Amino acid sequence: MSRHARFAKWVVSSALKAAGQAQTIAELRAAQAVLLPAVHGLTMAQTGAAIGLSRASVGRLQQQSRKPKARGKPREVKAGWGGRRRSHLTWEEEVTFLQPWLEQARSAGLVVLSPVRAALAQQLGRPVKASVVWRLMGRHGWRKVAPDTRHPKGDPVAQEAWKKNSRRWWPGSSASSAPRGSACG
C-alpha cells in the first residue's frame, strides 16, 4: 500500500485560495491536485483520474505547489510541459525550407530524399541522418510512397511453376520441410 501524501497547512490553504481564484482549468486542476489527496485522502492515481491528468502530472503539480515561492499567493500554472525544445529549425523555418521541394513535388510528382538531406545539412552546417529528414517531412504532411508490391523482374508464371514443383510439396518429403501441424504423411 502506498503512503498517504502529507501537505503543510500553508500548502493546503494556498490551494484552497487558488481554487477560489482560478481563472483557467489548469489553475483549478493544480489546486485540486493538492486538495483531493489532502482533504479526501485520494491516491495520486485516483486524483489523476478525477481531474483528468496522469499520475505523473499530479505529482508534478503537487511538487510545484510545495515550492516556497508559492507561499501566500496563488500558484502560477505553466501552460504545458511539452514542446519542441531540441528542434533544428523553427516551424516557420521548416516551412520555408520545404517550399522549393513542394514546388518540385507538384511538377514532378515526387521528391528524392538525398537532395533534401544534402540541402538540410548545408543549411544546418553539419551532417544529418535520413531519419531527421523523414520526420521533418512527416511533420508537414509528406509521406513516403510505398514501393510496388512485386519485383519488376519477377515472373508470375515461373513462380507458380516453382510452387507446384517445389520439394516441399512432394509426397514422402522430409518432415522438416513440411509445415508444422500439417496432415501430410
C-alpha positions as CSV (number, residue, x, y, z in Angstrom):
1,M,0.0,0.0,0.0
2,S,1.3,3.4,-0.9
3,R,2.0,6.3,1.5
4,H,-0.6,9.0,2.0
5,A,0.5,12.4,0.9
6,R,1.3,14.9,3.6
7,F,0.9,18.6,3.0
8,A,1.8,21.5,5.1
9,K,-1.0,23.7,6.3
10,W,0.2,26.6,4.2
11,V,0.1,24.4,1.0
12,V,-3.5,23.4,1.6
13,S,-4.6,26.9,2.5
14,S,-2.8,28.2,-0.6
15,A,-4.5,25.5,-2.8
16,L,-7.9,26.5,-1.3
17,K,-7.2,30.1,-2.1
18,A,-6.0,29.2,-5.6
19,A,-9.1,27.1,-6.3
20,G,-11.4,30.0,-5.3
21,Q,-9.5,32.4,-7.6
22,A,-8.8,30.0,-10.5
23,Q,-9.4,31.6,-13.9
24,T,-8.4,28.6,-16.1
25,I,-8.9,24.9,-15.9
26,A,-5.2,24.4,-15.5
27,E,-5.2,26.6,-12.3
28,L,-8.2,24.6,-10.9
29,R,-6.5,21.3,-11.7
30,A,-3.3,22.4,-9.9
31,A,-5.3,23.3,-6.8
32,Q,-7.3,20.0,-7.0
33,A,-4.1,18.0,-7.3
34,V,-3.3,19.2,-3.7
35,L,-6.8,19.4,-2.2
36,L,-8.2,15.9,-3.2
37,P,-5.4,14.0,-1.6
38,A,-5.1,16.4,1.4
39,V,-8.8,16.7,2.2
40,H,-10.3,13.4,0.9
41,G,-7.3,11.1,1.1
42,L,-7.2,10.1,-2.6
43,T,-4.1,8.5,-4.1
44,M,-2.3,10.1,-6.9
45,A,-3.8,7.7,-9.4
46,Q,-7.3,8.4,-8.1
47,T,-6.6,12.1,-8.1
48,G,-5.4,11.9,-11.7
49,A,-8.5,10.0,-12.8
50,A,-10.7,12.6,-11.1
51,I,-9.1,15.7,-12.6
52,G,-8.2,14.2,-16.0
53,L,-4.5,14.0,-15.7
54,S,-1.9,11.3,-15.4
55,R,-0.4,10.2,-12.1
56,A,2.9,11.8,-13.0
57,S,1.3,15.1,-13.8
58,V,-0.5,15.1,-10.4
59,G,2.9,14.6,-8.8
60,R,4.5,17.4,-10.7
61,L,1.6,19.8,-9.7
62,Q,1.9,18.8,-6.1
63,Q,5.7,19.3,-6.2
64,Q,5.3,22.8,-7.7
65,S,2.7,23.7,-5.1
66,R,5.2,22.9,-2.3
67,K,7.8,25.3,-3.5
68,P,8.3,28.2,-1.1
69,K,7.7,30.9,-3.7
70,A,4.0,29.7,-3.8
71,R,3.5,30.6,-0.1
72,G,0.8,33.1,0.5
73,K,-0.2,33.7,-3.1
74,P,-2.0,31.7,-5.8
75,R,0.4,29.5,-7.7
76,E,1.1,30.3,-11.4
77,V,0.5,27.3,-13.6
78,K,2.7,26.6,-16.6
79,A,1.0,26.3,-20.0
80,G,2.3,22.8,-20.5
81,W,5.3,20.6,-20.2
82,G,5.6,19.6,-23.8
83,G,7.1,21.4,-26.7
84,R,9.9,21.2,-29.3
85,R,12.9,22.0,-27.2
86,R,15.5,20.2,-29.4
87,S,14.4,21.2,-32.9
88,H,16.9,22.0,-35.6
89,L,14.7,24.7,-37.2
90,T,11.6,26.5,-36.0
91,W,8.2,25.6,-37.7
92,E,8.4,28.7,-39.9
93,E,12.0,27.9,-41.0
94,E,10.9,24.3,-41.8
95,V,8.0,25.6,-44.0
96,T,10.4,28.0,-45.8
97,F,13.0,25.2,-46.2
98,L,10.4,22.8,-47.7
99,Q,8.8,25.4,-50.1
100,P,11.1,24.7,-53.1
101,W,10.7,21.0,-52.6
102,L,6.9,21.4,-52.6
103,E,7.1,23.1,-56.0
104,Q,9.3,20.3,-57.3
105,A,6.8,17.7,-55.9
106,R,3.9,19.4,-57.7
107,S,5.7,19.4,-61.1
108,A,7.5,16.0,-60.9
109,G,5.1,14.2,-58.6
110,L,7.8,13.1,-56.2
111,V,10.8,14.2,-54.2
112,V,14.0,12.3,-53.7
113,L,15.3,12.2,-50.1
114,S,19.1,12.6,-50.8
115,P,19.0,16.1,-52.3
116,V,16.7,17.3,-49.5
117,R,19.0,15.8,-46.9
118,A,22.1,17.5,-48.5
119,A,20.3,20.8,-48.6
120,L,19.3,20.5,-44.9
121,A,22.8,19.5,-44.0
122,Q,24.1,22.6,-45.8
123,Q,21.6,24.9,-44.1
124,L,22.4,23.5,-40.6
125,G,26.1,23.4,-41.3
126,R,26.5,19.8,-40.1
127,P,25.5,16.3,-41.4
128,V,22.1,15.0,-40.7
129,K,20.7,11.5,-40.7
130,A,17.9,10.4,-43.1
131,S,15.5,9.8,-40.3
132,V,15.7,13.6,-39.4
133,V,14.6,14.4,-42.9
134,W,11.8,11.8,-42.8
135,R,10.5,13.2,-39.5
136,L,10.7,16.8,-40.9
137,M,8.7,15.8,-44.0
138,G,6.2,13.8,-41.9
139,R,5.5,16.8,-39.6
140,H,4.4,18.7,-42.7
141,G,2.1,16.0,-44.0
142,W,4.5,14.5,-46.5
143,R,4.7,10.7,-46.7
144,K,6.9,8.0,-48.0
145,V,5.4,6.5,-51.1
146,A,5.3,2.7,-50.8
147,P,7.2,0.7,-53.4
148,D,5.4,-1.7,-55.7
149,T,4.3,-5.0,-54.2
150,R,6.1,-7.1,-56.7
151,H,9.6,-7.0,-58.2
152,P,9.8,-5.6,-61.7
153,K,11.8,-8.5,-62.9
154,G,9.6,-11.1,-61.3
155,D,7.8,-13.7,-63.4
156,P,4.5,-14.8,-62.0
157,V,4.3,-17.9,-64.3
158,A,7.7,-19.1,-63.2
159,Q,6.8,-18.5,-59.6
160,E,3.6,-20.6,-59.9
161,A,5.5,-23.4,-61.6
162,W,8.1,-23.4,-58.8
163,K,5.4,-23.6,-56.2
164,K,3.8,-26.6,-57.9
165,N,7.2,-28.4,-58.4
166,S,9.0,-27.5,-55.2
167,R,10.3,-30.3,-53.0
168,R,8.2,-29.1,-50.1
169,W,5.0,-30.5,-51.6
170,W,6.4,-33.8,-52.9
171,P,4.9,-36.9,-51.3
172,G,7.2,-38.5,-48.8
173,S,9.3,-35.3,-48.4
174,S,11.1,-34.9,-45.1
175,A,9.1,-33.7,-42.1
176,S,11.4,-30.7,-41.6
177,S,10.3,-29.2,-44.9
178,A,6.6,-29.8,-44.3
179,P,4.7,-27.1,-42.5
180,R,4.1,-27.8,-38.8
181,G,0.7,-29.0,-37.9
182,S,0.0,-30.3,-41.5
183,A,-1.6,-33.6,-42.2
184,C,0.9,-34.6,-44.8
185,G,2.1,-38.1,-44.5
